[in-house]
Amino acid sequence: MASDGCCQFLEIILAILLPPLGVFLHYGCCSLEFCICVLLTILGYIPGMIYAIYVITVVNPERHHRDYYEPIVA
C-alpha cells in the first residue's frame, strides 16, 4: 500500500494536469470542493489549478467533516 506522501504527490501532479481530477481523488465527486474546482477550471485553468493545489495540501477533510456533521447536544 502506498504511503500518504506518495498519494498526496500523485494528487498534486494530477491537480496540475487536470485540477478537478486531483480534487476528485481527494474528496470525491459530490463534494463542495470538487464543484468549486470544476467551476474555477471552467472559468480559467490557472485559478482552478491554484485552488486544487490549495485544497489538497492545506484543507483537512476530517476536520471539516467533524465540524459540520457533529450532532448538536442540548
DODOLO-168122 format. One record per residue: x, y, z of N, C-alpha, C, O, CB in turn; residue in three letters. Coordinates in nm, 2 decimals, padded with zeros to 4 digits. Glycine has a CB too. Layout:
N
<site <X,Y,Z>,<X,Y,Z>,<X,Y,Z>,<X,Y,Z>,<X,Y,Z>,ALA> ...
//
This chain:
74
<site <00.08,-00.12,00.00>,<00.00,00.00,00.00>,<00.09,00.12,00.00>,<00.19,00.13,00.07>,<-00.10,00.00,00.12>,MET> <site <00.05,00.23,-00.07>,<00.13,00.35,-00.09>,<00.11,00.43,00.04>,<00.01,00.43,00.11>,<00.08,00.43,-00.21>,ALA> <site <00.22,00.51,00.06>,<00.21,00.60,00.18>,<00.13,00.72,00.15>,<00.10,00.75,00.04>,<00.36,00.64,00.22>,SER> <site <00.10,00.80,00.26>,<00.02,00.92,00.24>,<00.09,01.02,00.16>,<00.03,01.09,00.07>,<-00.02,00.98,00.37>,ASP> <site <00.22,01.03,00.17>,<00.30,01.13,00.10>,<00.30,01.10,-00.05>,<00.30,01.19,-00.13>,<00.45,01.13,00.15>,GLY> <site <00.31,00.97,-00.08>,<00.31,00.93,-00.22>,<00.17,00.96,-00.29>,<00.16,01.01,-00.40>,<00.34,00.78,-00.24>,CYS> <site <00.06,00.93,-00.22>,<-00.07,00.96,-00.27>,<-00.09,01.11,-00.28>,<-00.15,01.15,-00.38>,<-00.18,00.90,-00.17>,CYS> <site <-00.05,01.19,-00.19>,<-00.06,01.33,-00.20>,<00.02,01.39,-00.32>,<-00.02,01.48,-00.39>,<-00.02,01.40,-00.07>,GLN> <site <00.14,01.33,-00.34>,<00.22,01.37,-00.45>,<00.15,01.35,-00.58>,<00.15,01.43,-00.67>,<00.36,01.30,-00.45>,PHE> <site <00.09,01.23,-00.59>,<00.01,01.19,-00.71>,<-00.11,01.29,-00.73>,<-00.14,01.33,-00.84>,<-00.04,01.05,-00.71>,LEU> <site <-00.18,01.32,-00.62>,<-00.29,01.41,-00.63>,<-00.25,01.55,-00.68>,<-00.32,01.61,-00.76>,<-00.36,01.42,-00.50>,GLU> <site <-00.13,01.60,-00.63>,<-00.08,01.73,-00.67>,<-00.04,01.73,-00.82>,<-00.07,01.82,-00.89>,<00.04,01.77,-00.59>,ILE> <site <00.02,01.62,-00.87>,<00.06,01.61,-01.01>,<-00.07,01.61,-01.09>,<-00.08,01.68,-01.20>,<00.14,01.48,-01.04>,ILE> <site <-00.17,01.53,-01.05>,<-00.30,01.53,-01.13>,<-00.37,01.67,-01.12>,<-00.43,01.71,-01.22>,<-00.39,01.43,-01.07>,LEU> <site <-00.35,01.74,-01.01>,<-00.41,01.87,-00.99>,<-00.35,01.97,-01.09>,<-00.41,02.07,-01.13>,<-00.41,01.92,-00.85>,ALA> <site <-00.22,01.95,-01.12>,<-00.15,02.04,-01.21>,<-00.20,02.01,-01.35>,<-00.22,02.10,-01.43>,<00.00,02.03,-01.20>,ILE> <site <-00.21,01.88,-01.39>,<-00.25,01.85,-01.52>,<-00.40,01.87,-01.55>,<-00.44,01.93,-01.65>,<-00.22,01.70,-01.55>,LEU> <site <-00.48,01.83,-01.46>,<-00.63,01.84,-01.47>,<-00.68,01.87,-01.33>,<-00.71,01.77,-01.25>,<-00.70,01.72,-01.54>,LEU> <site <-00.70,01.99,-01.29>,<-00.73,02.02,-01.15>,<-00.85,01.95,-01.08>,<-00.84,01.90,-00.97>,<-00.76,02.17,-01.14>,PRO> <site <-00.97,01.93,-01.15>,<-01.07,01.86,-01.08>,<-01.04,01.72,-01.05>,<-01.10,01.66,-00.96>,<-01.20,01.87,-01.17>,PRO> <site <-00.96,01.65,-01.13>,<-00.92,01.51,-01.11>,<-00.85,01.49,-00.98>,<-00.88,01.40,-00.90>,<-00.84,01.46,-01.22>,LEU> <site <-00.76,01.58,-00.94>,<-00.69,01.57,-00.82>,<-00.78,01.59,-00.70>,<-00.77,01.52,-00.60>,<-00.58,01.67,-00.81>,GLY> <site <-00.87,01.69,-00.71>,<-00.97,01.72,-00.60>,<-01.07,01.60,-00.59>,<-01.11,01.56,-00.48>,<-01.05,01.85,-00.63>,VAL> <site <-01.11,01.54,-00.70>,<-01.20,01.43,-00.70>,<-01.14,01.31,-00.63>,<-01.21,01.24,-00.55>,<-01.23,01.39,-00.85>,PHE> <site <-01.01,01.28,-00.65>,<-00.94,01.17,-00.58>,<-00.93,01.20,-00.43>,<-00.93,01.10,-00.35>,<-00.81,01.15,-00.64>,LEU> <site <-00.92,01.32,-00.39>,<-00.90,01.35,-00.25>,<-01.04,01.36,-00.18>,<-01.05,01.32,-00.06>,<-00.83,01.49,-00.24>,HIS> <site <-01.14,01.42,-00.24>,<-01.27,01.45,-00.17>,<-01.39,01.37,-00.22>,<-01.48,01.35,-00.15>,<-01.30,01.59,-00.18>,TYR> <site <-01.38,01.32,-00.35>,<-01.50,01.25,-00.40>,<-01.57,01.34,-00.50>,<-01.54,01.46,-00.51>,<-01.59,01.20,-00.30>,GLY> <site <-01.67,01.29,-00.56>,<-01.74,01.36,-00.67>,<-01.84,01.46,-00.63>,<-01.85,01.57,-00.69>,<-01.82,01.25,-00.76>,CYS> <site <-01.92,01.44,-00.52>,<-02.02,01.53,-00.49>,<-01.99,01.63,-00.37>,<-02.07,01.68,-00.30>,<-02.14,01.45,-00.44>,CYS> <site <-01.86,01.66,-00.36>,<-01.82,01.75,-00.25>,<-01.82,01.89,-00.30>,<-01.81,01.92,-00.42>,<-01.68,01.71,-00.20>,SER> <site <-01.83,01.98,-00.21>,<-01.83,02.12,-00.24>,<-01.69,02.17,-00.30>,<-01.69,02.25,-00.40>,<-01.86,02.21,-00.12>,LEU> <site <-01.59,02.11,-00.25>,<-01.45,02.14,-00.31>,<-01.44,02.10,-00.45>,<-01.38,02.18,-00.53>,<-01.35,02.07,-00.22>,GLU> <site <-01.50,01.99,-00.49>,<-01.49,01.94,-00.63>,<-01.57,02.03,-00.72>,<-01.53,02.07,-00.83>,<-01.54,01.80,-00.64>,PHE> <site <-01.69,02.07,-00.67>,<-01.78,02.16,-00.76>,<-01.71,02.30,-00.78>,<-01.71,02.35,-00.88>,<-01.91,02.18,-00.69>,CYS> <site <-01.65,02.35,-00.67>,<-01.58,02.48,-00.68>,<-01.46,02.47,-00.78>,<-01.44,02.56,-00.86>,<-01.53,02.53,-00.54>,ILE> <site <-01.39,02.36,-00.77>,<-01.28,02.34,-00.86>,<-01.32,02.33,-01.00>,<-01.25,02.38,-01.09>,<-01.20,02.21,-00.82>,CYS> <site <-01.43,02.26,-01.03>,<-01.48,02.25,-01.17>,<-01.52,02.38,-01.22>,<-01.48,02.42,-01.33>,<-01.60,02.15,-01.17>,VAL> <site <-01.59,02.46,-01.14>,<-01.63,02.60,-01.18>,<-01.51,02.69,-01.21>,<-01.51,02.75,-01.31>,<-01.72,02.66,-01.07>,LEU> <site <-01.41,02.68,-01.12>,<-01.29,02.77,-01.14>,<-01.21,02.72,-01.26>,<-01.15,02.80,-01.33>,<-01.20,02.76,-01.01>,LEU> <site <-01.21,02.59,-01.29>,<-01.14,02.54,-01.40>,<-01.21,02.58,-01.53>,<-01.14,02.61,-01.63>,<-01.12,02.39,-01.39>,THR> <site <-01.34,02.58,-01.53>,<-01.41,02.63,-01.65>,<-01.39,02.78,-01.67>,<-01.37,02.82,-01.79>,<-01.57,02.60,-01.63>,ILE> <site <-01.39,02.86,-01.56>,<-01.36,03.00,-01.58>,<-01.22,03.03,-01.62>,<-01.19,03.13,-01.68>,<-01.39,03.07,-01.45>,LEU> <site <-01.12,02.95,-01.58>,<-00.98,02.97,-01.61>,<-00.90,02.86,-01.55>,<-00.92,02.81,-01.44>,<-00.93,03.10,-01.56>,GLY> <site <-00.81,02.81,-01.63>,<-00.73,02.69,-01.59>,<-00.64,02.72,-01.47>,<-00.63,02.64,-01.37>,<-00.64,02.65,-01.71>,TYR> <site <-00.58,02.84,-01.47>,<-00.49,02.87,-01.36>,<-00.56,02.89,-01.22>,<-00.51,02.83,-01.12>,<-00.41,03.01,-01.39>,ILE> <site <-00.67,02.96,-01.21>,<-00.74,02.96,-01.09>,<-00.79,02.82,-01.04>,<-00.78,02.79,-00.92>,<-00.87,03.05,-01.10>,PRO> <site <-00.83,02.74,-01.13>,<-00.87,02.60,-01.09>,<-00.75,02.52,-01.04>,<-00.76,02.45,-00.94>,<-00.93,02.53,-01.21>,GLY> <site <-00.63,02.54,-01.10>,<-00.51,02.47,-01.06>,<-00.47,02.52,-00.92>,<-00.43,02.44,-00.83>,<-00.40,02.49,-01.16>,MET> <site <-00.47,02.65,-00.90>,<-00.43,02.71,-00.77>,<-00.52,02.66,-00.66>,<-00.47,02.62,-00.55>,<-00.43,02.86,-00.78>,ILE> <site <-00.65,02.66,-00.69>,<-00.75,02.62,-00.59>,<-00.73,02.47,-00.56>,<-00.74,02.43,-00.44>,<-00.89,02.64,-00.63>,TYR> <site <-00.71,02.39,-00.66>,<-00.69,02.24,-00.64>,<-00.57,02.21,-00.55>,<-00.58,02.13,-00.46>,<-00.68,02.17,-00.77>,ALA> <site <-00.46,02.27,-00.58>,<-00.34,02.25,-00.50>,<-00.36,02.30,-00.36>,<-00.31,02.23,-00.27>,<-00.22,02.32,-00.57>,ILE> <site <-00.42,02.41,-00.34>,<-00.45,02.46,-00.21>,<-00.54,02.36,-00.13>,<-00.51,02.33,-00.01>,<-00.52,02.60,-00.21>,TYR> <site <-00.65,02.32,-00.19>,<-00.74,02.23,-00.12>,<-00.67,02.10,-00.09>,<-00.70,02.04,00.02>,<-00.86,02.21,-00.21>,VAL> <site <-00.59,02.05,-00.17>,<-00.53,01.92,-00.15>,<-00.42,01.93,-00.04>,<-00.41,01.84,00.04>,<-00.46,01.86,-00.28>,ILE> <site <-00.34,02.04,-00.04>,<-00.23,02.05,00.06>,<-00.27,02.11,00.19>,<-00.21,02.07,00.29>,<-00.12,02.13,00.00>,THR> <site <-00.36,02.20,00.19>,<-00.39,02.28,00.32>,<-00.51,02.23,00.39>,<-00.51,02.22,00.51>,<-00.40,02.42,00.29>,VAL> <site <-00.62,02.21,00.32>,<-00.75,02.18,00.39>,<-00.75,02.04,00.43>,<-00.72,01.95,00.36>,<-00.87,02.21,00.29>,VAL> <site <-00.80,02.01,00.56>,<-00.80,01.88,00.61>,<-00.95,01.83,00.61>,<-01.03,01.89,00.68>,<-00.75,01.88,00.76>,ASN> <site <-00.98,01.73,00.53>,<-01.12,01.69,00.52>,<-01.18,01.63,00.65>,<-01.30,01.65,00.67>,<-01.14,01.59,00.41>,PRO> <site <-01.10,01.57,00.73>,<-01.15,01.51,00.85>,<-01.20,01.62,00.95>,<-01.30,01.60,01.02>,<-01.05,01.42,00.92>,GLU> <site <-01.12,01.73,00.95>,<-01.16,01.84,01.04>,<-01.29,01.90,01.01>,<-01.37,01.93,01.09>,<-01.05,01.95,01.05>,ARG> <site <-01.31,01.92,00.88>,<-01.44,01.98,00.83>,<-01.55,01.89,00.85>,<-01.66,01.93,00.89>,<-01.43,02.03,00.69>,HIS> <site <-01.53,01.76,00.82>,<-01.64,01.66,00.84>,<-01.69,01.66,00.98>,<-01.81,01.65,01.01>,<-01.59,01.52,00.79>,HIS> <site <-01.59,01.66,01.08>,<-01.63,01.66,01.22>,<-01.70,01.78,01.26>,<-01.79,01.77,01.34>,<-01.50,01.64,01.30>,ARG> <site <-01.66,01.90,01.21>,<-01.72,02.03,01.25>,<-01.87,02.04,01.20>,<-01.96,02.08,01.27>,<-01.64,02.14,01.20>,ASP> <site <-01.89,02.00,01.07>,<-02.02,02.01,01.01>,<-02.12,01.91,01.05>,<-02.24,01.94,01.05>,<-02.00,02.01,00.86>,TYR> <site <-02.08,01.79,01.08>,<-02.17,01.68,01.10>,<-02.18,01.63,01.24>,<-02.23,01.52,01.27>,<-02.14,01.57,01.01>,TYR> <site <-02.12,01.71,01.33>,<-02.13,01.67,01.47>,<-02.27,01.70,01.53>,<-02.32,01.80,01.51>,<-02.02,01.75,01.56>,GLU> <site <-02.33,01.60,01.60>,<-02.46,01.62,01.65>,<-02.47,01.73,01.75>,<-02.38,01.75,01.83>,<-02.52,01.49,01.70>,PRO> <site <-02.58,01.81,01.75>,<-02.60,01.91,01.85>,<-02.66,01.85,01.97>,<-02.76,01.79,01.97>,<-02.69,02.03,01.79>,ILE> <site <-02.59,01.88,02.09>,<-02.64,01.82,02.21>,<-02.70,01.94,02.29>,<-02.64,02.04,02.31>,<-02.52,01.76,02.30>,VAL> <site <-02.83,01.92,02.33>,<-02.90,02.03,02.40>,<-02.88,02.01,02.55>,<-02.93,02.10,02.63>,<-03.04,02.03,02.36>,ALA> 
//
